[in-house]
Each structure stands twice: as C-alpha cells, then as structure tokens.
Amino acid sequence: MFRIKTLNKISPAGLSGLDKSRYEVSDDVQNEDGILVRSADMHEYTFPDALRAVARAGAGTNNIPIDRCSEAGIVVFNTPGANANAVKELVICALLLSCRNVTAASAWVQDQVASGIEVESVVEKGKSQFVGPELSGKTLGVVGLGAIGVQVANIATKLGMTVYGYDPYLSVDAALSMSRLIHRATDLETIYKNCDFITVHVPQTAETKGMINTDSISMMKGGVRIINLARGGLVNDDDMLAALESGKVAAYVTDFPNNKLVAGKNVIPIPHLGASTPESEENCAVMAAKQLRDYLEAGNIRNSVNLPNLEQPWSAITRLCLIHRNVPGCIAQITGILSEQNANVANMTNKSKGDYAYTIVDVDSRLNDSLADALRAVPGILRVRVLHH
C-alpha cells in the first residue's frame, strides 16, 4: 500500500486514478511515499524517510525545495502543458484588456450608476476617454515558446498580428506545432525593439528573474504593452512602475498583484487566474497522479524537473531503480556489484541531468536484501528502490 499525502485540494479526477486497493490518499497520512501538491509552500517541509516523489499539479515548482529533494533522492514532477489552454485564453484576454480599456470603462459605468446618473444619457460622450487600439496589424513578442507560448503565438497570428517568438531552448515538439507565420527571434533585443505587445512565458530562474527591467524596457518601443502571466519575479516592479508613470509602457497586465503594483498607473492586476479553470485543475491533477503512480509502481520518470526523464518497459522479474550523482565510475560500480551477486541483467538504461543521474536495471531473478544494501553503500548513490513485477 502506497501512502499519498495531499498538501492542497486535488481534483477528484486525478485522485480517481490512484487505485484505492493500492493507495491510501489523504491530507494527514504519515511517512508518505508520495506527495500531491499545488501551491502549498514546502520549503520548510520535513521529508519522511519513505518519501520518494513529489508531484506538482501545475507547471511552476518555486514552492518546492528542488535541491533538497534531489539530495534526498526524491523525484519532483510537474505537469507542463496541462494548463496551457487555460493560460493561453487568459493571455488573449489580457492582450485585449491592455489596449481596449475595458476594466476602466466598466468601472466608469458602475460609477455613473452609483452617482444616480442615467447611464444611457452619458455613454456616447463618456466612451471617448476609453478609446484603445486593435490587435490586428500590431506586433506581438512571445518570450518563451513552450506549451503555452506556442499556443499564444499561433492564435495571435489568427488575430492578424505579426508575431515574433524567442526561445533558445525550443523543443522539437514545440517547433513542429508552431505556425510558419511566426518569426523566430535569435535574441531578446529583437523582441524588445520590434514589438507593440510583449508576453513572457518562461520559468523564474536566476537567469530570468527581473529580466523585464529598466535596461530591457529602454530598448522597447514607446507605449509598449506588457503581459506577465508566468511568474511575478520576471518583472522588476519598481522599474515597471517608473516606466508606466513615464508612459514608456502603456499598460502592464500581471497575474501576480501586490499592493505596490496595484497603486500604479495603468496596471491591470489579475488575482493569479492563469490556470484557474475546472478543466485546467482536472488536467493537472490527472497528469500529476499518473506520473506519480508510474514512478512508484514501475520506476518510470516523465516530466521531472530535477532528474532525467527515463521510461523502460518491464523485461524481467526484478527492477532496480537507482538515483545517483552524475559522476564517473558509478555505473561501473553498480554493474560490478550485480556481477558479484550473479544477477543477470536483462535490460539497463541510464540517463543524466546536470549533477544527477537515474539508472533502471531489470534483472532476471529476485534479489536478496544484501545486494540492495551493497548498492546503497556505493558513494554517490542517493536512493535504491527494488520493484518486483
């Protein structure tokens, strides 16, 4: 029986994928094998000895201590693409809100009614203050062409926009799904200098934090409109507020409001609604639960943020799953111990990702505890799991 702790409310559609005869799932299980989480902060979380995997029902993993998980031999999963359609739709909404002044206009209508004015008598005169440009014929820059960015770029072309996309890490799948109408930019400067609208769709890392700042804004066109539904830290708030005040930036739509930003000129704040649809929450939960189940039951890794993706069909009686450091000699020690124990290897796959590696070994016989203990004693091996078919 696998024990799964939920740190947030998880869609029943996801939990239904965990067979009740094999999984105990609740928010108060102890010594859990796996965790399902959405936004709960885990940075101070104490890992139990049994914990093998954390599955985030969403794309971002800033709430999870990735480095500490890696050192403990804990796989961290996310669900890229599961909420892509929901975010894409909100980006299109944000583009329209940034130029058509709908929120300000709606507030004005409400104010007229609250003041006792017959609104029908003032709309024709009052609407002139809310004039804004159309999207068609304008240029959009999409920074980050992952699951969300590609969808945004594709639909923007159908809205009559000229689209530039920038992503130095463009995947093959993303490239194949991207419209031929999209102009591939080879640097961010091309985006900044040519676009009337800019939307960012990248993770927050040491490299991307504060990427929208005084220096980058200085390269942009006057009156640029910026959309950030990715991560709040991608934009330097003080620099953005200064640019809005000067008019260099005409509007800033953010899904990450704070008191300072909300008080700024031409800021359109949204309360983190990017993936807040029933469909998105269900998709993320189903994907997270499936990945967690496949790892716990079969050792397969798909969509991990800290370890390499590795899937191997079962080909023998026993499966060894080893998380270890990506250092020379580790594989040789593993195979040496297997040879000493007369364990016949039916299939073996190894992949690395940065400082860490993952190895699956299928063996034709059941293994005794001494072999697993010998593997655990190898310097650099962080986690050994023994699974039986």
Backbone torsions as a table, in degrees:
resi	resn	phi	psi	omega
1	MET	NA	121.7	176.1
2	PHE	-87.9	139.2	178.9
3	ARG	-105.0	123.6	-178.4
4	ILE	-119.7	123.7	177.1
5	LYS	-99.2	134.6	175.2
6	THR	-103.2	123.9	-179.4
7	LEU	-95.7	-9.2	172.9
8	ASN	-139.3	170.2	173.2
9	LYS	-69.0	122.9	-178.4
10	ILE	-110.2	136.4	-178.1
11	SER	-52.5	133.2	177.1
12	PRO	-55.3	-28.0	179.1
13	ALA	-62.4	-34.3	177.2
14	GLY	-75.2	-45.9	-177.9
15	LEU	-64.3	-27.3	-179.7
16	SER	-66.1	-17.8	178.3
17	GLY	-80.5	-3.5	178.5
18	LEU	-104.6	105.2	-176.0
19	ASP	-54.6	122.7	-177.0
20	LYS	-64.1	-20.9	178.0
21	SER	-77.2	-14.0	-178.5
22	ARG	-120.8	-14.2	-175.2
23	TYR	-129.0	131.5	168.9
24	GLU	-102.9	117.1	-173.8
25	VAL	-123.2	122.9	174.9
26	SER	-167.2	176.2	179.8
27	ASP	-91.4	3.3	-178.6
28	ASP	-131.3	16.3	176.0
29	VAL	-65.9	153.7	-179.1
30	GLN	-111.1	153.2	178.9
31	ASN	49.8	51.8	-173.2
32	GLU	-69.2	147.2	174.6
33	ASP	-82.4	-31.2	-177.9
34	GLY	-145.9	159.4	178.4
35	ILE	-128.1	135.5	169.7
36	LEU	-109.4	125.6	-173.4
37	VAL	-141.3	151.8	171.2
38	ARG	-112.6	-85.8	-173.9
39	SER	-109.5	-3.6	-177.4
40	ALA	-58.1	137.5	-179.3
41	ASP	-78.8	120.0	-177.7
42	MET	-106.5	6.9	-173.0
43	HIS	-64.3	-26.1	177.1
44	GLU	-104.8	11.0	-175.9
45	TYR	-72.5	134.9	177.2
46	THR	-88.9	119.1	-178.0
47	PHE	-77.6	125.5	172.1
48	PRO	-72.9	160.2	-177.1
49	ASP	-60.9	-31.8	-175.3
50	ALA	-77.6	-16.3	-171.3
51	LEU	-62.7	124.8	-177.0
52	ARG	-117.4	-23.9	-175.6
53	ALA	-155.9	146.8	173.3
54	VAL	-123.2	125.5	-179.9
55	ALA	-114.3	119.0	179.8
56	ARG	-94.1	120.0	177.8
57	ALA	-81.0	76.2	-175.9
58	GLY	159.4	176.0	-175.5
59	ALA	-88.7	-43.3	-175.3
60	GLY	-75.4	144.6	-179.4
61	THR	-128.2	25.8	180.0
62	ASN	-64.8	-20.5	-179.7
63	ASN	-85.6	2.8	-176.6
64	ILE	-118.5	133.0	178.9
65	PRO	-76.7	84.1	-172.1
66	ILE	-58.1	-48.5	-177.3
67	ASP	-60.7	-42.2	-179.5
68	ARG	-67.1	-37.1	176.2
69	CYS	-63.1	-44.4	-178.6
70	SER	-60.0	-44.9	-178.5
71	GLU	-66.5	-26.0	179.3
72	ALA	-90.6	1.8	-179.2
73	GLY	71.5	33.9	-179.8
74	ILE	-108.2	125.2	179.4
75	VAL	-79.6	135.9	175.9
76	VAL	-114.3	122.9	178.6
77	PHE	-107.0	152.0	165.4
78	ASN	-130.6	-176.2	-174.8
79	THR	-128.3	67.4	-178.5
80	PRO	-62.6	133.4	177.5
81	GLY	91.6	-18.5	-176.8
82	ALA	-67.2	-29.6	179.3
83	ASN	-108.9	14.8	-173.2
84	ALA	-61.1	-42.7	-177.7
85	ASN	-65.6	-40.6	179.9
86	ALA	-61.8	-45.5	-179.0
87	VAL	-68.2	-41.0	178.6
88	LYS	-55.5	-46.7	-178.8
89	GLU	-62.8	-38.8	179.7
90	LEU	-70.4	-31.8	176.3
91	VAL	-63.0	-44.0	177.8
92	ILE	-61.4	-41.1	175.5
93	CYS	-60.8	-43.5	-178.5
94	ALA	-64.2	-38.7	176.9
95	LEU	-59.7	-44.4	179.6
96	LEU	-67.3	-42.6	179.1
97	LEU	-62.2	-33.3	-176.4
98	SER	-70.0	-21.1	-176.4
99	CYS	-119.3	-25.0	-175.0
100	ARG	-95.0	0.1	174.9
101	ASN	54.4	34.0	-176.2
102	VAL	-65.2	-42.5	-177.7
103	THR	-64.7	-43.7	179.1
104	ALA	-66.5	-39.6	-179.7
105	ALA	-65.9	-41.0	179.3
106	SER	-64.7	-42.0	178.0
107	ALA	-62.2	-38.2	179.1
108	TRP	-62.9	-43.1	178.0
109	VAL	-60.1	-45.0	179.3
110	GLN	-61.0	-39.7	179.8
111	ASP	-63.6	-39.1	179.8
112	GLN	-62.4	-44.8	-179.3
113	VAL	-64.6	-43.5	-179.7
114	ALA	-62.4	-27.7	-179.8
115	SER	-84.7	-0.5	179.3
116	GLY	85.5	9.9	-179.9
117	ILE	-84.1	141.0	172.4
118	GLU	-73.5	106.1	-169.2
119	VAL	-61.2	-31.4	-179.5
120	GLU	-60.1	-26.9	-175.7
121	SER	-81.3	-11.6	-175.1
122	VAL	-120.5	-7.4	-173.9
123	VAL	-64.3	-39.7	-177.0
124	GLU	-64.0	-39.0	178.6
125	LYS	-77.1	-39.7	-174.8
126	GLY	-73.5	-25.8	-172.9
127	LYS	-66.9	-20.5	-175.9
128	SER	-61.7	-27.4	-179.2
129	GLN	-75.3	-7.1	-176.8
130	PHE	-114.1	18.5	178.8
131	VAL	-63.3	136.2	177.5
132	GLY	-147.1	158.6	-175.1
133	PRO	-74.1	160.8	174.7
134	GLU	-86.1	160.1	176.5
135	LEU	-77.3	-37.1	-177.4
136	SER	-58.9	131.5	179.8
137	GLY	89.7	-7.3	179.5
138	LYS	-94.6	170.6	-177.6
139	THR	-111.5	129.7	179.8
140	LEU	-113.1	134.1	173.2
141	GLY	-107.7	124.9	179.4
142	VAL	-110.1	113.7	179.7
143	VAL	-97.7	108.9	-175.9
144	GLY	103.4	108.8	-176.1
145	LEU	-111.9	53.9	173.5
146	GLY	-85.9	-153.8	-176.0
147	ALA	-58.9	-39.0	-179.3
148	ILE	-81.0	-49.8	-175.2
149	GLY	-56.5	-41.3	-179.9
150	VAL	-64.9	-42.3	179.6
151	GLN	-64.2	-41.0	177.8
152	VAL	-61.8	-47.0	-179.1
153	ALA	-60.7	-44.2	-178.4
154	ASN	-62.6	-46.2	-176.2
155	ILE	-72.3	-28.6	178.9
156	ALA	-64.4	-34.2	177.5
157	THR	-64.3	-32.6	179.3
158	LYS	-74.7	-15.9	175.8
159	LEU	-90.0	6.1	177.5
160	GLY	85.7	16.2	-179.8
161	MET	-92.8	149.0	167.3
162	THR	-85.0	129.4	-171.0
163	VAL	-121.2	129.0	171.1
164	TYR	-109.5	135.9	177.5
165	GLY	-124.4	140.1	179.3
166	TYR	-129.3	127.2	174.4
167	ASP	-165.1	105.4	179.9
168	PRO	-70.3	-11.7	-178.3
169	TYR	-113.6	30.3	-176.8
170	LEU	-56.1	126.2	179.9
171	SER	-81.2	163.1	178.4
172	VAL	-62.9	-43.8	-179.0
173	ASP	-61.4	-43.0	-179.9
174	ALA	-64.9	-42.4	-179.6
175	ALA	-61.4	-40.5	-179.0
176	LEU	-68.7	-28.8	-177.6
177	SER	-91.7	-2.0	-175.5
178	MET	-87.4	135.8	179.4
179	SER	-61.0	143.7	177.6
180	ARG	-69.6	-11.0	179.3
181	LEU	-79.0	-12.8	-177.0
182	ILE	-81.6	132.1	178.2
183	HIS	-86.9	121.8	177.9
184	ARG	-79.5	117.9	175.7
185	ALA	-88.4	138.8	-179.3
186	THR	-92.4	-7.0	177.0
187	ASP	-154.7	162.4	-178.9
188	LEU	-68.3	-29.6	-179.1
189	GLU	-58.0	-37.0	178.0
190	THR	-60.9	-42.3	177.1
191	ILE	-62.6	-50.6	-174.4
192	TYR	-61.2	-40.1	-173.0
193	LYS	-80.7	-21.4	-170.0
194	ASN	-111.3	-8.8	-166.6
195	CYS	-108.7	139.8	175.3
196	ASP	-81.6	-29.0	178.4
197	PHE	-129.9	141.7	176.8
198	ILE	-133.0	129.3	176.0
199	THR	-125.2	134.6	-175.1
200	VAL	-107.6	135.7	-177.8
201	HIS	-140.7	60.0	179.9
202	VAL	-127.7	156.3	175.5
203	PRO	-71.4	158.0	175.9
204	GLN	-87.0	115.1	178.3
205	THR	-130.1	178.5	176.7
206	ALA	-59.6	-30.9	-178.2
207	GLU	-77.7	-34.3	-174.0
208	THR	-99.0	-14.6	-178.1
209	LYS	-59.6	127.5	179.7
210	GLY	68.8	24.0	-176.4
211	MET	-66.0	-28.5	172.8
212	ILE	-92.8	103.6	-174.4
213	ASN	-145.0	-172.6	-177.9
214	THR	-55.9	-42.4	-177.8
215	ASP	-65.7	-47.0	-178.4
216	SER	-70.4	-37.8	179.4
217	ILE	-64.7	-33.3	-179.5
218	SER	-62.6	-24.2	178.8
219	MET	-84.2	-12.5	-173.8
220	MET	-82.1	162.9	175.8
221	LYS	-68.2	147.2	174.6
222	GLY	-62.9	136.0	-179.3
223	GLY	80.0	17.5	178.5
224	VAL	-63.9	149.3	177.4
225	ARG	-115.9	129.9	-171.4
226	ILE	-119.2	133.7	-179.9
227	ILE	-116.0	128.6	176.5
228	ASN	-133.1	96.8	174.4
229	LEU	-111.8	17.1	-175.3
230	ALA	-97.2	-68.6	179.3
231	ARG	-150.9	135.6	-176.6
232	GLY	-59.5	-37.3	-175.8
233	GLY	-70.0	-7.1	177.8
234	LEU	-69.0	-21.0	-177.1
235	VAL	-115.8	131.9	173.8
236	ASN	-77.6	111.8	-172.4
237	ASP	-60.8	-44.1	-178.1
238	ASP	-63.2	-42.8	179.1
239	ASP	-65.9	-38.1	178.7
240	MET	-65.1	-44.5	-179.3
241	LEU	-62.1	-38.6	178.0
242	ALA	-65.3	-40.7	-179.6
243	ALA	-68.6	-34.4	176.5
244	LEU	-68.9	-40.1	-179.4
245	GLU	-64.9	-37.3	-178.7
246	SER	-79.9	-17.4	-177.3
247	GLY	92.3	-3.5	176.7
248	LYS	-57.9	-42.3	172.7
249	VAL	-105.0	124.2	-176.4
250	ALA	-79.2	-31.7	-179.4
251	ALA	-160.5	148.2	177.5
252	TYR	-132.1	116.1	176.6
253	VAL	-102.8	121.6	-178.2
254	THR	-130.3	141.4	176.0
255	ASP	-92.7	9.6	-175.5
256	PHE	-132.2	70.4	-175.2
257	PRO	-75.1	153.9	168.0
258	ASN	-144.7	169.5	-173.9
259	ASN	-59.5	-37.9	-179.2
260	LYS	-65.6	-46.6	-178.6
261	LEU	-65.2	-43.3	-175.7
262	VAL	-60.3	-28.5	179.7
263	ALA	-79.6	-7.6	-175.2
264	GLY	-78.6	161.2	179.4
265	LYS	-74.0	132.1	175.3
266	ASN	58.4	31.6	171.3
267	VAL	-94.0	130.2	176.7
268	ILE	-112.1	99.6	-175.6
269	PRO	-89.3	139.0	176.3
270	ILE	-124.2	136.4	-174.8
271	PRO	-82.8	63.7	174.1
272	HIS	54.4	56.3	-177.1
273	LEU	-98.9	3.0	-172.6
274	GLY	-47.6	-49.2	-177.7
275	ALA	-109.5	16.0	-174.6
276	SER	-85.4	69.0	171.1
277	THR	-131.8	149.7	177.6
278	PRO	-57.9	-38.2	-178.9
279	GLU	-64.5	-43.1	-178.7
280	SER	-66.0	-45.9	-179.9
281	GLU	-62.0	-37.6	178.3
282	GLU	-67.4	-46.1	179.8
283	ASN	-59.7	-44.8	-179.3
284	CYS	-63.6	-43.5	-178.7
285	ALA	-64.8	-43.2	179.6
286	VAL	-62.1	-45.0	-178.4
287	MET	-66.4	-43.2	-179.6
288	ALA	-64.0	-44.6	-179.1
289	ALA	-65.2	-39.4	-179.9
290	LYS	-65.0	-42.5	179.6
291	GLN	-66.9	-40.1	177.7
292	LEU	-63.2	-45.3	179.8
293	ARG	-62.4	-43.6	-177.4
294	ASP	-65.9	-32.0	178.3
295	TYR	-75.5	-47.0	-177.5
296	LEU	-64.7	-38.8	-175.5
297	GLU	-86.6	-34.1	-172.9
298	ALA	-127.1	-5.2	178.2
299	GLY	78.9	4.5	-179.3
300	ASN	-78.6	142.0	-179.6
301	ILE	-118.8	124.5	177.3
302	ARG	-138.5	128.1	-179.4
303	ASN	64.7	48.1	173.3
304	SER	-91.9	143.4	178.5
305	VAL	-94.1	-13.7	-177.4
306	ASN	-121.0	-11.5	179.6
307	LEU	-131.7	159.2	-178.1
308	PRO	-68.4	147.4	172.6
309	ASN	-72.6	131.0	-177.9
310	LEU	-153.5	120.9	176.8
311	GLU	-128.5	129.9	-178.4
312	GLN	-135.0	126.4	177.1
313	PRO	-62.4	144.4	176.0
314	TRP	-62.4	133.9	-179.8
315	SER	-137.5	12.1	-178.8
316	ALA	-160.4	-169.0	-175.6
317	ILE	-81.4	-44.4	-174.2
318	THR	-118.4	141.2	176.7
319	ARG	-121.5	128.7	173.8
320	LEU	-101.6	130.8	178.1
321	CYS	-119.9	117.0	-173.4
322	LEU	-123.9	121.0	171.7
323	ILE	-99.4	127.0	-176.2
324	HIS	-149.5	169.9	177.0
325	ARG	-71.5	150.3	179.6
326	ASN	-86.7	77.6	-176.7
327	VAL	-129.3	152.5	178.9
328	PRO	-61.8	143.8	173.3
329	GLY	91.0	-12.6	-175.7
330	CYS	-67.0	-44.6	-179.9
331	ILE	-63.6	-39.7	179.6
332	ALA	-62.0	-38.6	178.5
333	GLN	-68.4	-38.2	178.7
334	ILE	-62.8	-49.8	-179.3
335	THR	-66.7	-32.2	177.9
336	GLY	-63.9	-42.9	178.6
337	ILE	-66.3	-40.2	177.3
338	LEU	-61.8	-40.6	178.9
339	SER	-64.8	-42.2	179.2
340	GLU	-61.2	-32.0	-178.9
341	GLN	-90.4	6.0	-179.6
342	ASN	59.0	34.9	178.4
343	ALA	-90.2	120.4	-178.6
344	ASN	-86.2	119.5	-177.3
345	VAL	-82.4	120.2	177.8
346	ALA	-88.3	-32.8	-179.4
347	ASN	-161.4	145.8	-178.8
348	MET	-150.7	132.3	178.2
349	THR	-134.1	136.7	178.6
350	ASN	-132.3	135.6	173.9
351	LYS	-139.4	153.2	179.9
352	SER	-123.5	158.7	175.5
353	LYS	-149.6	105.1	-178.9
354	GLY	62.7	-123.9	-176.2
355	ASP	-84.3	-3.4	-173.0
356	TYR	-125.4	158.0	179.6
357	ALA	-140.5	162.3	179.8
358	TYR	-137.8	134.6	-178.0
359	THR	-130.5	130.6	172.6
360	ILE	-112.3	129.2	178.7
361	VAL	-125.9	121.7	173.8
362	ASP	-98.1	128.4	-174.1
363	VAL	-120.9	143.1	-173.0
364	ASP	-75.6	-2.2	-176.8
365	SER	-138.2	163.7	174.5
366	ARG	-74.8	140.0	-174.9
367	LEU	-103.8	145.9	177.1
368	ASN	-85.7	167.6	-175.1
369	ASP	-64.2	-26.9	-176.6
370	SER	-65.2	-32.1	179.3
371	LEU	-68.5	-45.5	178.0
372	ALA	-60.9	-40.3	179.4
373	ASP	-64.9	-37.8	178.6
374	ALA	-65.6	-38.3	178.0
375	LEU	-67.6	-39.7	179.6
376	ARG	-63.8	-24.8	-178.4
377	ALA	-81.6	-9.4	-179.7
378	VAL	-70.2	127.2	178.1
379	PRO	-58.2	131.9	178.6
380	GLY	99.6	-17.4	177.2
381	ILE	-84.1	125.0	-173.8
382	LEU	-100.6	-27.1	-178.2
383	ARG	-155.7	133.1	175.2
384	VAL	-123.6	125.3	175.3
385	ARG	-122.6	139.8	177.3
386	VAL	-117.1	119.3	-178.7
387	LEU	-115.9	147.4	177.6
388	HIS	-120.3	137.2	-178.8
389	HIS	-72.4	NA	NA
